[in-house]
Amino acid sequence: MNPQFKLEKLHLYRCSFTEKQSLILTSALKSNPSHLRDLDLSENKLGNTGVKHLCAVLKDSHCKLERLRLIYCYMRDEGCSDVTSALKSNPSHLRELDLSVNNLGDSGVKNLSDLLMNPQFKLEKLHLSDCSITEKQSLILTSALKSNPSHLRELNLSWNNLGDSGVKNLSDLLMNPQFKLEKLHLYHCGISDVSSLTQCLTNSKALQFLKELDLRENEIGDSKQRLRDELRDSNCVLSVDED
């Protein structure tokens, strides 16, 4: 709370926070929010109540947070919605958001999508690994990214059941010349067909930018070789399961 304390990075990963303790911490941050740029509260049991306290900081116009990690914080629909709603009121500074291992639910995905569509929101890294995202919800997310595609460089949707239709939606997004994604992680996403993705990489400028593509733990069968052939002369590193 000391106004002379100008901390820029605060990492409190796996510190066994309770909701009550998170209230004490976020109340202190709220009184002196302007210097912090990087906050990691991952693997603490914040729950929806603890996250709601944090949102009071995120909404503050003096808060200029650039990196926020809330991995495995026991959030569900309501908590995820609160975070994204808070960021909607103060969207211009954040560049990296990691909500992995939280159950976003329909309302969380909807609010996150609304945030992604905001032209003032210039997110560069989005990590949503193991967030119970369905094929239908992935369509909502990728549709949102289509409307504001130019800033995102890294997208991690691993350990979500995207399926082939989810990959098809992502392929359509990659076709957009304004979408300059450099890293795409789709580890263990229930994918069996990557033909749309291969065709997209063949017929678009995506490979000018894409440097990493992770498709491990997907049963993509024979289409794996065609994808390898397509990426052979590119700068993109492909991660797939070995035959």
Residue frames as qw, qx, qy, qz and C-alpha x, y, z in Angstrom:
[[0.000, 0.882, 0.471, 0.000, 0.00, 0.00, 0.00],
 [0.395, -0.620, 0.083, 0.673, 3.05, 2.26, 0.37],
 [0.509, 0.840, 0.127, -0.142, 2.86, 4.84, -2.47],
 [0.012, -0.800, 0.561, 0.211, 6.68, 4.79, -2.66],
 [0.561, -0.132, 0.811, 0.098, 6.58, 1.06, -3.45],
 [0.513, 0.573, -0.236, -0.594, 6.61, 0.81, -7.25],
 [0.522, -0.124, 0.839, 0.091, 6.54, -2.93, -7.85],
 [0.459, 0.399, -0.424, -0.671, 6.10, -4.00, -11.49],
 [0.637, 0.091, -0.732, -0.226, 6.05, -7.82, -11.19],
 [0.492, -0.326, 0.594, -0.547, 4.30, -9.85, -8.50],
 [0.650, 0.103, -0.709, -0.254, 4.32, -13.65, -8.74],
 [0.459, -0.305, 0.628, -0.549, 2.54, -15.56, -5.97],
 [0.684, 0.149, -0.618, -0.357, 2.20, -18.93, -7.68],
 [0.767, -0.207, -0.608, 0.009, 0.88, -21.76, -5.48],
 [0.100, 0.364, -0.507, 0.775, 0.90, -19.84, -2.18],
 [0.274, -0.375, -0.865, 0.189, -2.17, -21.50, -0.63],
 [0.157, -0.108, 0.080, -0.978, -4.20, -18.29, -0.64],
 [0.108, 0.505, 0.823, -0.237, -7.66, -18.37, 0.81],
 [0.109, 0.737, 0.477, 0.467, -10.45, -16.15, -0.47],
 [0.380, -0.892, -0.191, 0.151, -10.11, -14.01, 2.68],
 [0.563, -0.464, 0.252, 0.635, -6.38, -13.52, 2.15],
 [0.398, 0.342, 0.514, 0.678, -6.92, -12.63, -1.49],
 [0.085, -0.902, -0.383, -0.180, -9.28, -9.86, -0.33],
 [0.485, -0.771, 0.056, 0.410, -6.51, -8.40, 1.88],
 [0.547, -0.142, 0.455, 0.688, -4.01, -8.55, -1.00],
 [0.261, 0.543, 0.553, 0.576, -6.29, -7.08, -3.66],
 [0.205, -0.932, -0.296, 0.049, -7.44, -4.31, -1.31],
 [0.488, -0.620, 0.216, 0.575, -3.79, -3.33, -0.92],
 [0.439, 0.116, 0.568, 0.686, -3.23, -3.43, -4.69],
 [0.105, 0.791, 0.544, 0.260, -6.32, -1.30, -5.23],
 [0.277, -0.915, -0.105, 0.272, -4.82, 1.48, -3.11],
 [0.187, -0.729, 0.477, 0.454, -1.61, 1.55, -5.20],
 [0.831, 0.296, 0.472, -0.014, -2.33, 0.04, -8.64],
 [0.442, 0.857, -0.090, -0.249, -0.49, 2.17, -11.17],
 [0.014, -0.714, 0.676, 0.181, 2.95, 0.50, -11.32],
 [0.630, -0.095, 0.770, -0.042, 2.12, -3.21, -11.46],
 [0.446, 0.482, -0.481, -0.580, 2.55, -4.71, -14.93],
 [0.565, 0.164, -0.796, -0.140, 2.76, -8.47, -14.31],
 [0.547, -0.315, 0.497, -0.596, 0.57, -10.41, -11.85],
 [0.576, 0.086, -0.794, -0.177, 0.56, -14.20, -11.38],
 [0.524, -0.304, 0.504, -0.615, -1.80, -15.69, -8.78],
 [0.712, 0.150, -0.596, -0.340, -1.94, -19.15, -10.37],
 [0.653, -0.094, -0.742, 0.118, -2.78, -22.30, -8.38],
 [0.040, -0.008, 0.594, -0.803, -4.37, -20.50, -5.46],
 [0.040, -0.503, -0.863, -0.032, -7.94, -21.20, -4.37],
 [0.068, 0.024, 0.030, -0.997, -9.28, -17.77, -5.19],
 [0.167, 0.507, 0.838, -0.110, -12.62, -19.09, -6.32],
 [0.135, 0.701, 0.482, 0.509, -15.29, -16.80, -7.71],
 [0.353, -0.903, -0.229, 0.092, -15.32, -14.62, -4.57],
 [0.572, -0.509, 0.208, 0.609, -11.55, -14.03, -4.52],
 [0.414, 0.259, 0.506, 0.711, -11.58, -13.24, -8.23],
 [0.027, -0.861, -0.448, -0.239, -14.36, -10.71, -7.70],
 [0.430, -0.817, -0.004, 0.385, -12.07, -8.81, -5.31],
 [0.531, -0.181, 0.437, 0.703, -9.32, -8.82, -7.93],
 [0.298, 0.613, 0.572, 0.457, -11.73, -7.41, -10.49],
 [0.166, -0.948, -0.214, 0.165, -12.00, -4.20, -8.46],
 [0.428, -0.575, 0.363, 0.596, -8.29, -3.70, -9.22],
 [0.448, 0.166, 0.674, 0.564, -8.60, -4.60, -12.91],
 [0.158, 0.814, 0.532, 0.171, -11.42, -2.10, -13.42],
 [0.293, -0.811, -0.053, 0.504, -9.42, 0.78, -11.95],
 [0.548, 0.830, 0.024, 0.101, -8.37, 3.19, -14.71],
 [0.141, -0.853, 0.502, -0.016, -5.01, 3.54, -12.94],
 [0.781, -0.194, 0.589, 0.075, -4.35, -0.18, -13.37],
 [0.473, 0.706, -0.402, -0.340, -2.05, -0.76, -16.35],
 [0.700, -0.249, 0.669, 0.012, -1.52, -4.48, -16.03],
 [0.419, 0.551, -0.553, -0.463, 0.07, -6.06, -19.10],
 [0.479, 0.153, -0.861, -0.074, 0.27, -9.71, -18.04],
 [0.618, -0.288, 0.370, -0.631, -2.29, -11.62, -15.95],
 [0.455, 0.121, -0.878, -0.089, -2.04, -15.29, -15.04],
 [0.606, -0.234, 0.399, -0.647, -4.86, -17.01, -13.15],
 [0.559, 0.177, -0.783, -0.208, -4.11, -20.66, -13.95],
 [0.578, -0.242, -0.774, 0.092, -6.07, -23.20, -11.88],
 [0.041, -0.185, 0.402, -0.896, -7.69, -20.70, -9.53],
 [0.046, 0.356, 0.897, -0.258, -10.91, -22.69, -9.07],
 [0.296, 0.305, -0.002, -0.905, -12.93, -20.27, -11.18],
 [0.370, 0.401, 0.831, 0.105, -16.15, -21.25, -12.88],
 [0.246, 0.668, 0.524, 0.469, -18.55, -19.39, -15.19],
 [0.205, -0.946, -0.253, -0.001, -19.20, -16.49, -12.81],
 [0.536, -0.655, 0.194, 0.497, -15.55, -15.85, -11.91],
 [0.505, 0.079, 0.524, 0.681, -14.37, -15.98, -15.52],
 [0.128, 0.777, 0.490, 0.374, -17.19, -13.66, -16.52],
 [0.341, -0.906, -0.118, 0.220, -16.23, -11.22, -13.76],
 [0.556, -0.397, 0.339, 0.647, -12.59, -11.11, -14.92],
 [0.369, 0.296, 0.566, 0.676, -13.43, -10.52, -18.55],
 [0.047, -0.876, -0.442, -0.186, -16.12, -7.96, -17.67],
 [0.433, -0.798, 0.015, 0.418, -13.60, -6.07, -15.53],
 [0.496, -0.191, 0.461, 0.711, -11.07, -6.07, -18.36],
 [0.269, 0.635, 0.586, 0.427, -13.76, -4.76, -20.76],
 [0.145, -0.962, -0.230, 0.032, -13.91, -1.56, -18.72],
 [0.226, -0.859, 0.394, 0.237, -10.12, -1.08, -18.88],
 [0.944, 0.229, 0.234, 0.040, -8.95, -2.98, -21.99],
 [0.495, 0.848, -0.187, 0.023, -6.06, -1.11, -23.51],
 [0.135, -0.776, 0.611, -0.079, -3.00, -2.31, -21.57],
 [0.788, -0.217, 0.569, -0.091, -3.26, -6.10, -21.25],
 [0.403, 0.588, -0.609, -0.349, -1.03, -8.09, -23.63],
 [0.381, 0.142, -0.914, 0.001, -1.05, -11.58, -22.09],
 [0.665, -0.255, 0.241, -0.659, -3.95, -13.45, -20.45],
 [0.370, 0.140, -0.918, -0.013, -3.79, -16.99, -19.08],
 [0.654, -0.227, 0.244, -0.680, -6.99, -18.52, -17.68],
 [0.559, 0.196, -0.792, -0.147, -5.93, -22.15, -18.16],
 [0.372, -0.145, -0.881, 0.253, -7.42, -24.94, -16.03],
 [0.259, 0.230, 0.471, -0.812, -10.57, -23.03, -15.14],
 [0.247, 0.445, 0.845, 0.165, -14.05, -23.96, -16.35],
 [0.013, 0.029, -0.157, -0.987, -15.10, -20.96, -18.42],
 [0.283, 0.508, 0.758, -0.295, -18.59, -22.21, -19.17],
 [0.330, 0.657, 0.546, 0.401, -20.94, -20.57, -21.67],
 [0.102, -0.980, -0.172, 0.023, -21.07, -17.20, -19.90],
 [0.519, -0.632, 0.312, 0.483, -17.29, -17.06, -19.45],
 [0.519, 0.139, 0.594, 0.599, -16.71, -17.80, -23.14],
 [0.184, 0.822, 0.469, 0.267, -19.34, -15.23, -24.15],
 [0.245, -0.952, -0.012, 0.182, -17.81, -12.48, -22.01],
 [0.557, -0.411, 0.457, 0.558, -14.29, -13.33, -23.15],
 [0.466, 0.412, 0.599, 0.504, -15.46, -13.19, -26.76],
 [0.033, 0.953, 0.290, 0.081, -17.00, -9.76, -26.21],
 [0.420, -0.795, 0.227, 0.375, -13.66, -8.61, -24.81],
 [0.592, -0.099, 0.573, 0.558, -11.69, -10.06, -27.75],
 [0.361, 0.673, 0.533, 0.363, -13.91, -8.15, -30.17],
 [0.158, -0.943, -0.121, 0.268, -13.09, -4.80, -28.54],
 [0.648, 0.656, -0.058, 0.383, -10.76, -2.90, -30.91],
 [0.154, -0.860, 0.359, -0.329, -9.07, -1.32, -27.87],
 [0.829, -0.392, 0.397, -0.044, -8.10, -4.79, -26.62],
 [0.511, 0.711, -0.476, -0.082, -4.70, -5.58, -28.15],
 [0.808, -0.391, 0.435, -0.072, -3.97, -8.96, -26.63],
 [0.351, 0.640, -0.656, -0.193, -0.87, -10.75, -27.95],
 [0.248, 0.162, -0.949, 0.106, -0.95, -14.03, -25.96],
 [0.711, -0.215, 0.083, -0.664, -4.07, -15.98, -25.00],
 [0.217, 0.184, -0.952, 0.110, -3.77, -19.25, -23.06],
 [0.712, -0.146, 0.125, -0.676, -6.96, -21.25, -22.45],
 [0.413, 0.211, -0.885, -0.032, -5.56, -24.76, -21.95],
 [0.300, -0.244, -0.896, 0.221, -7.90, -27.24, -20.22],
 [0.211, 0.059, 0.251, -0.943, -10.85, -24.85, -19.90],
 [0.364, 0.354, 0.840, -0.192, -13.56, -27.38, -20.92],
 [0.313, 0.483, -0.190, -0.795, -14.14, -25.46, -24.16],
 [0.678, 0.316, 0.661, -0.060, -16.52, -27.27, -26.51],
 [0.405, 0.243, 0.578, 0.665, -16.66, -27.18, -30.31],
 [0.019, 0.839, 0.486, 0.243, -19.59, -24.75, -30.11],
 [0.366, -0.878, -0.047, 0.306, -17.75, -22.46, -27.70],
 [0.543, -0.263, 0.404, 0.688, -14.60, -22.53, -29.86],
 [0.295, 0.576, 0.549, 0.529, -16.71, -21.23, -32.75],
 [0.184, -0.946, -0.266, -0.008, -17.78, -18.27, -30.59],
 [0.528, -0.664, 0.196, 0.492, -14.15, -17.55, -29.65],
 [0.505, 0.005, 0.520, 0.689, -12.78, -17.78, -33.18],
 [0.167, 0.769, 0.503, 0.358, -15.61, -15.63, -34.52],
 [0.300, -0.928, -0.089, 0.201, -14.64, -12.98, -31.97],
 [0.549, -0.445, 0.378, 0.598, -10.99, -13.18, -33.01],
 [0.469, 0.435, 0.561, 0.526, -12.01, -12.74, -36.65],
 [0.036, 0.927, 0.318, 0.194, -13.36, -9.29, -35.84],
 [0.205, -0.937, 0.279, -0.046, -10.14, -8.12, -34.15],
 [0.987, 0.063, -0.010, 0.146, -7.36, -10.33, -35.55],
 [0.521, 0.760, -0.245, 0.303, -4.25, -8.22, -35.95],
 [0.194, -0.778, 0.486, -0.348, -2.57, -8.32, -32.52],
 [0.885, -0.313, 0.305, -0.158, -2.70, -11.96, -31.39],
 [0.325, 0.654, -0.680, -0.071, 0.60, -13.82, -31.75],
 [0.143, 0.181, -0.952, 0.203, 0.17, -16.83, -29.47],
 [0.723, -0.174, -0.042, -0.668, -2.93, -19.01, -28.93],
 [0.106, 0.176, -0.963, 0.175, -3.08, -22.10, -26.70],
 [0.725, -0.120, -0.033, -0.677, -6.31, -24.13, -26.76],
 [0.377, 0.222, -0.898, 0.055, -4.76, -27.45, -25.71],
 [0.083, -0.152, -0.908, 0.381, -6.74, -30.00, -23.71],
 [0.471, 0.314, 0.275, -0.777, -10.11, -28.75, -24.96],
 [0.521, 0.260, 0.806, 0.106, -12.50, -30.85, -27.04],
 [0.206, 0.525, -0.209, -0.799, -12.39, -28.68, -30.15],
 [0.713, 0.327, 0.620, -0.010, -12.81, -31.55, -32.58],
 [0.490, 0.195, 0.530, 0.664, -12.54, -31.21, -36.34],
 [0.095, 0.848, 0.427, 0.299, -15.13, -28.42, -36.60],
 [0.391, -0.871, -0.005, 0.296, -13.15, -26.36, -34.09],
 [0.545, -0.288, 0.447, 0.649, -10.01, -26.77, -36.20],
 [0.349, 0.552, 0.569, 0.500, -11.98, -25.83, -39.32],
 [0.104, -0.961, -0.257, -0.027, -13.04, -22.57, -37.64],
 [0.487, -0.700, 0.242, 0.463, -9.43, -21.85, -36.67],
 [0.556, 0.091, 0.556, 0.611, -8.32, -22.57, -40.24],
 [0.193, 0.814, 0.444, 0.321, -10.79, -19.99, -41.52],
 [0.313, -0.930, -0.012, 0.192, -9.29, -17.51, -39.07],
 [0.598, -0.399, 0.415, 0.558, -5.75, -18.27, -40.25],
 [0.497, 0.494, 0.525, 0.483, -6.83, -17.45, -43.80],
 [0.021, -0.980, -0.197, 0.023, -7.32, -13.85, -42.72],
 [0.639, 0.469, -0.152, 0.591, -4.24, -11.89, -43.91],
 [0.180, -0.771, 0.211, -0.573, -4.53, -9.63, -40.84],
 [0.863, -0.472, 0.123, -0.134, -4.13, -12.63, -38.51],
 [0.449, 0.676, -0.549, 0.201, -0.39, -13.01, -37.91],
 [0.847, -0.479, 0.163, -0.164, -0.30, -15.86, -35.42],
 [0.249, 0.674, -0.690, 0.086, 3.16, -17.19, -34.53],
 [0.023, 0.167, -0.950, 0.263, 2.35, -20.01, -32.08],
 [0.728, -0.134, -0.173, -0.650, -0.69, -22.31, -32.13],
 [0.029, -0.223, 0.935, -0.276, -0.99, -25.07, -29.52],
 [0.765, -0.053, -0.160, -0.622, -3.72, -27.69, -30.01],
 [0.153, 0.262, -0.933, 0.194, -2.36, -30.54, -27.89],
 [0.021, -0.244, -0.940, 0.240, -4.95, -33.23, -27.10],
 [0.315, 0.230, 0.093, -0.916, -7.96, -31.53, -28.70],
 [0.614, 0.318, 0.678, -0.249, -9.88, -34.50, -30.13],
 [0.405, 0.673, -0.294, -0.544, -8.75, -33.75, -33.68],
 [0.765, 0.040, 0.628, 0.137, -8.81, -36.45, -36.37],
 [0.585, 0.601, 0.401, 0.369, -8.78, -34.41, -39.59],
 [0.279, -0.668, 0.059, 0.687, -6.32, -31.59, -40.32],
 [0.496, 0.384, 0.557, 0.544, -7.08, -31.31, -44.04],
 [0.056, 0.937, 0.300, 0.169, -8.71, -27.89, -43.60],
 [0.431, -0.828, 0.179, 0.312, -5.68, -26.68, -41.66],
 [0.614, -0.133, 0.528, 0.571, -3.27, -28.03, -44.28],
 [0.365, 0.645, 0.515, 0.431, -5.27, -26.43, -47.08],
 [0.152, -0.977, -0.140, 0.052, -5.32, -23.14, -45.19],
 [0.505, -0.651, 0.343, 0.450, -1.54, -23.17, -44.77],
 [0.570, 0.167, 0.590, 0.546, -1.18, -23.98, -48.48],
 [0.221, 0.659, 0.518, 0.498, -3.46, -21.22, -49.70],
 [0.228, -0.957, -0.166, -0.069, -2.79, -18.35, -47.31],
 [0.326, 0.714, -0.390, 0.480, 0.05, -16.23, -45.99],
 [0.744, -0.639, 0.032, -0.191, -0.19, -17.85, -42.54],
 [0.926, -0.088, -0.032, 0.367, 3.14, -19.67, -42.93],
 [0.352, 0.672, -0.156, 0.633, 4.91, -16.35, -43.28],
 [0.307, -0.662, 0.298, -0.616, 4.22, -15.86, -39.57],
 [0.909, -0.346, 0.006, -0.232, 3.55, -19.27, -37.98],
 [0.170, 0.653, -0.710, 0.201, 6.61, -20.57, -36.09],
 [0.109, -0.134, 0.934, -0.311, 5.12, -23.29, -33.85],
 [0.715, -0.081, -0.273, -0.638, 2.24, -25.71, -34.41],
 [0.138, -0.225, 0.907, -0.329, 1.55, -28.32, -31.72],
 [0.750, -0.014, -0.275, -0.601, -0.84, -31.15, -32.65],
 [0.190, 0.222, -0.931, 0.218, 0.42, -33.86, -30.31],
 [0.186, 0.182, 0.858, -0.444, -2.02, -36.33, -28.76],
 [0.611, 0.420, 0.083, -0.666, -4.46, -36.08, -31.68],
 [0.654, 0.080, 0.737, 0.151, -5.37, -39.03, -33.91],
 [0.358, 0.713, -0.130, -0.589, -4.70, -37.30, -37.23],
 [0.852, 0.184, 0.487, 0.056, -3.56, -40.46, -39.04],
 [0.690, 0.299, 0.399, 0.525, -2.59, -40.23, -42.71],
 [0.179, 0.935, 0.178, 0.248, -3.13, -36.46, -42.93],
 [0.569, -0.737, 0.153, 0.330, -0.06, -36.04, -40.72],
 [0.663, -0.055, 0.424, 0.614, 2.34, -36.68, -43.62],
 [0.313, 0.710, 0.398, 0.490, 0.69, -34.17, -45.91],
 [0.274, -0.959, -0.071, -0.030, 0.93, -31.56, -43.20],
 [0.671, -0.495, 0.297, 0.465, 4.60, -32.39, -42.69],
 [0.580, 0.305, 0.450, 0.606, 5.21, -32.02, -46.42],
 [0.092, 0.891, 0.302, 0.327, 3.51, -28.64, -46.45],
 [0.392, -0.916, 0.081, 0.028, 5.62, -27.35, -43.56],
 [0.891, -0.053, 0.091, 0.441, 8.93, -28.87, -44.68],
 [0.512, 0.359, 0.095, 0.775, 10.28, -25.73, -46.35],
 [0.223, -0.855, -0.165, -0.438, 8.79, -23.30, -43.85],
 [0.145, 0.460, -0.575, 0.661, 10.13, -21.86, -40.59],
 [0.701, -0.389, 0.081, -0.592, 7.32, -23.54, -38.65],
 [0.051, 0.268, -0.936, 0.225, 8.18, -26.26, -36.15],
 [0.743, -0.180, -0.339, -0.548, 5.52, -28.98, -36.20],
 [0.192, -0.273, 0.856, -0.396, 5.00, -31.13, -33.07],
 [0.828, -0.016, -0.233, -0.510, 3.08, -34.36, -33.74],
 [0.789, -0.330, 0.507, -0.110, 3.21, -37.86, -32.29],
 [0.081, 0.485, -0.798, -0.347, 5.70, -40.10, -34.02],
 [0.826, 0.111, -0.345, -0.432, 4.37, -43.06, -36.01]]
